[in-house]
Structure formats: C-alpha cells, structure tokens
C-alpha cells in the first residue's frame, strides 16, 4: 500500500511504501513536550520505504532537542511537521506523522500513547533502528 502525506501547504510531501494492505496502522502519540504541543502522532514500518520530496528546501527548518538524536523537519511556511529522521550509525531512519496522511481512513489508525522517558540514548537509537523506516530517500526541488 502506498501512503501519501504532506505538510499543509505541500512543501514537504512523502510517499510511504507500506508492505501489505495496512488494514491497521499503529500510531504512537508521543508524550514528550514537543509532540504534546504539536499533536505529534507517528508511525513507521521497519519493512517500509519512504520517499520525501521537498519543493523549497529554504522553507524547511529543523529542530532537535533533548539528546538531539531526532531531527524534526518543519515546514517554515505552514508550520506542519510531517517527518522526523534519526541517524543511527550513519544510517537514516524515519517516522511520519499520521496527521499528514492524505489517503488513509482514520479508522485504520490504532493510536496508543508512547512514553520514552528514562530511555538511555543507546536504547533510544537501538529502538529506532529496530522500529523506524529504514529506507529513506530525500529529493529537493520542484
């Protein structure tokens, strides 16, 4: 199944190749303060492939906090955060915002709270390497 999503204005868009038909998509409502303030609800599939298209790279800002091991890709024009990446041992992994989906029935989302407080940085990176999308490509320009 191909899941398309984007920020509100379309500057940051993605296509997530989700193996199978994705009748249920796990959605993690992160309890960190950044995600709480922005309504961050994320998903990933460790067998998936993600292609991210950025029309105007100058209109994208990045934010990292805490351990600075996750990079939030924020559209400077509309303020949406459709993608988060993390580099683990030189390899880029990603999660995407279910709130940015364009073609998924919200009834398919199985939302649950996710708290990562108390995780060591090593545990956090290992979890991302196990669970996040491992095949990530970025393309820039129209």
C-alpha positions in Angstrom: 0.0 0.0 0.0 1.3 3.5 -0.8 0.5 6.1 1.8 0.9 9.7 0.6 1.2 12.6 3.0 2.3 16.2 3.2 2.5 19.3 5.3 -0.5 21.6 4.9 0.9 23.7 2.0 2.5 20.7 0.2 6.1 21.9 0.5 7.2 18.7 2.3 5.5 15.6 0.9 6.1 11.9 1.3 5.2 8.5 -0.1 5.5 5.6 2.3 5.5 2.2 0.7 3.8 0.1 3.4 4.0 -3.6 2.8 0.6 -5.3 2.5 -2.7 -3.6 2.7 -2.2 -1.8 6.1 -5.7 -2.6 7.5 -4.4 -1.4 10.8 -1.7 1.2 11.2 0.0 1.6 14.7 0.1 5.3 15.6 2.2 6.4 18.6 1.1 9.6 20.4 4.4 10.6 21.9 4.2 12.1 25.3 7.3 14.3 25.0 6.7 18.0 25.4 7.4 18.8 21.8 4.9 16.2 20.4 2.3 17.1 23.0 2.5 20.8 21.9 2.3 19.9 18.2 -0.1 16.9 18.4 2.7 14.5 17.2 1.3 11.1 16.4 3.8 9.0 14.5 4.0 5.7 12.6 6.7 3.6 11.0 7.1 0.2 9.4 10.5 -1.4 9.6 9.9 -3.1 6.3 8.7 0.1 4.6 10.3 2.5 2.2 10.0 6.3 2.5 10.4 8.9 -0.3 10.4 12.5 0.9 10.0 15.4 -1.6 10.9 18.9 -0.5 9.9 21.6 -3.1 11.6 24.5 -1.4 14.4 23.5 1.0 14.8 27.1 2.1 11.3 26.9 3.6 12.2 23.9 5.8 13.6 24.3 9.3 14.9 21.6 11.6 14.5 21.1 15.3 16.3 18.8 17.7 16.0 18.8 21.5 17.0 16.6 24.5 19.5 14.1 23.2 19.5 15.8 19.8 19.2 12.4 18.1 15.9 13.1 16.3 15.5 15.8 13.6 12.1 17.3 13.2 11.5 18.5 9.6 9.2 21.6 10.0 7.7 23.4 7.1 8.5 27.1 7.7 5.6 28.2 5.6 2.7 26.3 7.2 4.3 25.0 10.4 3.5 21.3 10.0 5.9 18.6 11.0 5.3 15.6 8.6 8.6 13.8 9.0 11.2 13.0 11.7 14.6 11.5 11.0 17.3 10.0 13.1 20.8 8.9 12.1 21.9 5.7 13.7 25.5 4.5 13.0 25.5 6.6 9.7 22.1 5.3 8.5 19.0 7.5 8.3 15.7 6.2 9.8 12.4 8.0 9.8 8.9 8.2 11.2 6.0 10.0 9.6 3.0 11.9 11.1 -0.3 10.1 10.7 -1.9 13.6 10.8 -0.2 14.3 7.5 -1.8 11.4 5.7 -3.9 12.2 2.6 -5.3 8.8 1.6 -5.8 6.7 4.8 -9.1 6.1 6.6 -8.6 7.4 10.1 -10.4 4.3 11.4 -7.4 2.2 10.3 -5.2 4.1 12.9 -4.6 2.3 16.2 -3.5 5.1 18.3 -1.7 4.5 21.6 0.3 6.7 24.0 4.1 6.2 23.8 6.4 7.3 26.5 10.2 7.1 26.1 11.2 8.8 29.4 14.1 7.2 31.1 15.5 5.6 27.9 19.2 5.8 27.6 20.5 7.4 24.4 21.8 4.0 23.3 18.5 2.3 23.9 16.7 5.0 22.1 18.9 4.7 19.0 18.6 0.9 19.1 14.8 1.1 19.3 14.7 3.5 16.3 17.0 1.2 14.3 14.6 -1.7 15.0 11.2 0.1 14.5 11.6 3.1 12.3 11.5 3.2 8.5 15.0 2.1 7.4 14.9 3.0 3.7 14.6 6.8 3.4 15.2 9.0 0.3 15.0 12.8 0.2 14.6 14.7 -3.1 14.7 18.5 -3.3 13.3 21.0 -5.8 10.2 21.1 -7.9 
